[in-house]
Amino acid sequence: MTLQLNVNGQNHQVNVSDGSMPLLWVLRDLLGLTGTKYGCGIEVCGACTVMVDGQPELSCDLDVTSAAGRKIVTIEGLSANRSHPVQQAWVAGQVPQCGYCQSGVIMTMACKMKAGARGSDAVKEVKNLCVCGTYQRMKEASKTI
Amino acid sequence: MTNTQEKKSSSRRSFLSAAASGLTLTFLIPDFTRIDEALGASGTQVNAWLNVAIDETITLTVGSSEMGQGSFTGLAQVVAEELMVDFSRVRTVQGSPSMTSPVPVGASINTVGSGVIRGNFWKMRDAGAIAREMLVKAAMNQRADQVRTNFTVANGVVTHTPTRSTLSYGSLAAAAALLPPPATAPLVPDNEFRIIGKTVPRQDIPSKVDGSAKYGLDVQVPGMVYAVVKHCPTFGGTMSTKPSTPSGMLAVVPLSVFAGTGRGTEVTGAVNAIAVVGPNTWDVWQASRRLTVRWNLPANAASLNDAEFLRQANALAVSAPAYVPGGANPPGTLYTVEGAAAATDSALSSSAKIVDATYFLPYVSHACMEVLNCTVSYSPAVKCEIWAPTQSAKSVLQLAMAMTGLLENQIVVHTMYLGGGLGRKAEVDFVSQAIQVSIAVGKPVKLMWPREEDFARDQYRPMGLVHAKAGLDSSGNITGWSYRNISPSILGQRGAVLGPKGDSQGSEASNALPYNFGSRNVEWVSHPSPIPVGFWRSVGASINTFAVECFMDELAAAANQDPYQFRRTKLTDPRWIAVLDAAAQLGNWTSPLPAGRTRGIAIGAAFNSIVAQVVEISNVTTTSITINRVSLAIDPYIHVNPGQIEAQMQGGIVHGLNAALYGKQTFVNGAAQAKNFNRSRMIRLNEMPQIAVQIVANPTLSDRTRVIGGAGELGVPTFAPALANAYFKKTGKRQRSLPFFPNATMGEL
């Protein structure tokens, strides 16, 4: 089946054999947007978090058919040149270690801040799993935004 | 230069290539790998490649892997210091492995044992210094003045002081490339360091906040197909019948265990998995899920369960046949690591008080955020290109040569960023599978293990049962220390023939402890469980430091002494005492605590660094403990980037914390039971304790004879015992078995 997706402000036509394919794999395999990560596939870790109509969504469990026609923003489209305040704070605060979970963390933060939260409040709502344990630096970096 | 150090040749040989692009130094340094060390191998190979280009750029090609530990940045700092340039001018790039030397390509440093910085600190300094002196020599020739003291270097510019004329590195690089490298070069004195010992930003971080960093799983190659692996759920099981290819899929490829990649139950040649191959990850994964594969289960499957492993360990704690030189020494053999049982038993028998305790630690999964994966493009008899998130690029190269019969120069290995390595990605089983699939289907393929396979087919941190027994005299002195660890052998599963002291990985951090134990006897027994085991961040220290430091706490209690002071009076190494003092001070050990809080302390060493932690807790329930604060002191002897050491300590503490509270893998009929994060709980941000880190200063950095400590794994070992000791203070109960909360689960976001 063919679907229209709006990702990072651009319309894409995607062909999937199965409308239940999660958005995660459409982004990664079909659109080549690999910044969104696969971690658990069961909505526990948050590595796959993207912004859908301004809200954080776990793309590993969002059918592509449900995502069609909505505004999807991935880490690649969050800003030009890493200029989003969360990205800037994450670099300044030297937050990432392996970095694999950080796309999901940053997108979660960005959604919370879009809703008007300050960084130090937004970070309290971050439940994403970080196996490297960068939580303390996430908290410290959030205080600056 | 006021403090020119004597040096041996840095570079057992330095290889120079004169190229239009400028000065390229390829330095050959002894390969430093823990696994190679342990297996008795050694090697000399190209580890890094330093280029000073005519356009003023400086590039350091590094062959080790970047998995968040920041060692690329650390190596660049060391080189920049000696080259006398700003840190920002040294760019690091990922190198490829090589078998032969010299070759003008990058490194082959297996990224294990917290070893990249500690194994290369002096070599990188020498390399930077040699390159700098060659550039100065080129300036001397150009100015026709051979008096070295007439030249100074700053910010990559050589100044001829009599004429005040300057020459940039870029303008000198082509001429320098024609000069023979000196065997030695003077190093920057410690008191003139501008970069070593300073926190600088990691070079890889910007790419990790915008999705542009490419991890193994992100690789995309033209014409690529996707493979998803499905193993026999039971360790030791093999495929009975090859299933037919599901509709819409390209192939089902049986995967066999290639020589050198199987551990324990997984024997060479056994078909223990299949790969379903098709057009994209999701469709292939769904087809794999629906596919019924008939497996032949091993005859011993029913015995591969936790109760049986514990029964075996308990039996071996009481009685095990001793190692016989030249004998078969099958699993279950007792190895004497230190001391002698008879002497210690005798010392114990005359003690005023005897204390003994048994500790148990489970198998633990690695659970890297990025699942195992590998991409391979194979052209028969022509080329094999591999993209892998690997800690062991050289092992990948060797494997590919063995599997394809291709020559080294027909194989290209791309080390990708690792979404965590933690020791699991030092293995190459998943690489061998991707090579098999690419050969079978004749196309480039990206192979992935779904999360459930990643948990269920790990090479786990070994389980361990430790029985400890010690005596105290009436003054609280330790009269004798008897310690026996029973755990499956990591090196034994890799084909090593164990010597009289057994598996160094299993006994590490249990012997040569600088405590005054009176008579000591340390033993290690190889547990016969064939469940695959491997290197898990901090390896044997994660087991032994828990047992040793919990037991020290029990002895302190038995002697009615403060646990910090008890340790302090028993320690014989001033560095350990300084680290213990620093942690105690940072953790306000002697200050009163708020109501409801308690503290615990522990100290240990691994990879030549000494670490002590004070853990502060409150609110203990049957399902949770609040961990409020962790205060950690580390003496790594040298520290290149203190901010990065702090980050690694924070990360190591969280790793140790997750394992201590929740970490375990269990087995029923040879099948792993925890297959995703929901059954392998880890803390989230709201549970993060406040962590303070102090690096204990060492004033004598320039002493080449001193061992240098690692950082990557050092936060882990001392956390669990410090927590258990705080728990005892809080509850009066000893937690001798980990994890604290074996039934914890983790819910959806």
Contacts between the chains, C-beta under 8 A, distances in Angstrom:
chain1	res1	chain2	res2	distance
A	17	B	248	6.6
A	17	B	279	7.7
A	17	B	283	5.8
A	18	B	282	7.3
A	18	B	283	6.5
A	18	B	286	7.2
A	21	B	280	7.8
A	21	B	282	4.6
A	21	B	283	7.3
A	22	B	282	6.5
A	25	B	280	6.3
A	25	B	281	5.1
A	25	B	282	3.9
A	28	B	218	7.8
A	28	B	281	7.1
A	29	B	226	7.1
A	29	B	280	4.2
A	29	B	281	5.4
A	29	B	282	7.3
A	30	B	280	6.7
A	32	B	220	6.1
A	33	B	211	7.4
A	34	B	211	7.2
A	34	B	214	7.3
A	34	B	215	8.0
A	34	B	217	7.5
A	34	B	218	3.7
A	34	B	220	7.2
A	35	B	210	7.1
A	35	B	211	2.0
A	35	B	212	7.0
A	36	B	211	7.2
A	37	B	215	7.8
A	37	B	217	7.6
A	37	B	369	7.5
A	37	B	370	7.4
A	37	B	419	7.2
A	38	B	217	6.8
A	38	B	281	7.8
A	38	B	371	7.1
A	38	B	451	7.9
A	39	B	369	5.6
A	39	B	370	8.0
A	39	B	451	7.2
A	39	B	677	7.7
A	40	B	451	5.2
A	40	B	676	5.6
A	40	B	677	5.0
A	40	B	678	7.7
A	41	B	450	6.8
A	41	B	451	5.6
A	41	B	676	7.6
A	42	B	451	7.7
A	42	B	676	5.6
A	42	B	677	7.6
A	42	B	678	6.1
A	42	B	748	7.3
A	43	B	748	4.4
A	43	B	749	5.8
A	44	B	676	7.0
A	44	B	677	4.6
A	44	B	678	5.4
A	44	B	746	5.7
A	44	B	747	7.3
A	44	B	748	5.9
A	44	B	749	6.6
A	45	B	369	7.3
A	45	B	677	5.7
A	45	B	749	7.8
A	46	B	749	5.3
A	47	B	369	6.3
A	58	B	749	6.4
A	74	B	211	6.8
A	75	B	209	8.0
A	75	B	210	6.3
A	75	B	211	3.7
A	76	B	210	7.0
A	76	B	211	4.7
A	76	B	212	7.7
A	78	B	210	7.3
A	79	B	210	7.7
A	82	B	206	6.1
A	82	B	209	5.8
A	82	B	210	4.8
A	86	B	209	8.0
A	87	B	209	4.4
A	87	B	210	6.3
A	90	B	205	7.7
A	90	B	209	4.7
A	91	B	201	7.4
A	91	B	205	5.6
A	91	B	206	5.7
A	91	B	209	5.9
A	94	B	201	6.2
A	94	B	202	6.3
A	94	B	205	6.2
A	94	B	643	6.3
A	94	B	647	6.9
A	95	B	205	7.7
A	95	B	209	7.9
A	96	B	68	7.0
A	96	B	205	5.5
A	96	B	208	4.1
A	96	B	209	6.7
A	97	B	68	3.3
A	97	B	69	7.3
A	97	B	70	7.7
A	97	B	647	6.2
A	97	B	648	8.0
A	97	B	651	5.6
A	98	B	67	5.4
A	98	B	68	3.4
A	98	B	368	7.8
A	98	B	369	6.5
A	98	B	370	7.5
A	98	B	417	7.5
A	98	B	418	6.3
A	98	B	419	5.3
A	98	B	420	4.7
A	98	B	421	7.8
A	99	B	68	6.4
A	99	B	204	7.4
A	99	B	205	7.5
A	99	B	207	7.8
A	99	B	208	3.1
A	99	B	209	7.9
A	99	B	213	5.7
A	99	B	417	7.2
A	99	B	419	7.4
A	100	B	215	6.2
A	100	B	368	8.0
A	100	B	369	4.1
A	100	B	370	5.0
A	100	B	419	3.1
A	100	B	420	6.4
A	101	B	369	5.4
A	101	B	419	8.0
A	102	B	208	5.6
A	102	B	209	6.2
A	103	B	211	5.3
A	106	B	209	6.1
A	123	B	685	6.9
A	124	B	685	7.8
A	124	B	686	6.9
A	126	B	685	5.2
A	127	B	684	5.1
A	127	B	685	6.9
A	127	B	686	7.6
A	127	B	749	5.1
A	128	B	684	7.5
A	128	B	685	7.5
A	128	B	749	7.5
A	129	B	369	7.5
A	129	B	677	6.4
A	129	B	682	6.0
A	129	B	684	6.6
A	130	B	369	7.7
A	130	B	654	8.0
A	130	B	685	7.6
A	131	B	367	6.4
A	131	B	368	6.6
A	131	B	369	4.9
A	131	B	420	5.5
A	131	B	422	7.9
A	131	B	654	8.0
A	131	B	655	7.6
A	131	B	658	7.8
A	131	B	682	6.6
A	132	B	68	5.4
A	132	B	369	7.6
A	132	B	420	6.6
A	132	B	651	4.8
A	132	B	654	7.4
A	133	B	650	5.8
A	133	B	651	4.4
A	133	B	652	7.8
A	133	B	653	6.8
A	133	B	654	2.5
A	133	B	655	6.4
A	133	B	657	7.8
A	133	B	683	8.0
A	133	B	688	7.6
A	134	B	647	7.5
A	134	B	650	7.3
A	134	B	651	7.0
A	135	B	654	7.2
A	135	B	683	7.7
A	135	B	684	7.7
A	135	B	685	4.4
A	135	B	688	3.8
A	136	B	650	5.4
A	136	B	688	5.8
A	136	B	690	7.2
A	136	B	691	5.8
A	137	B	647	7.0
A	137	B	650	7.3
A	138	B	685	6.3
A	139	B	685	7.0
A	139	B	688	7.1
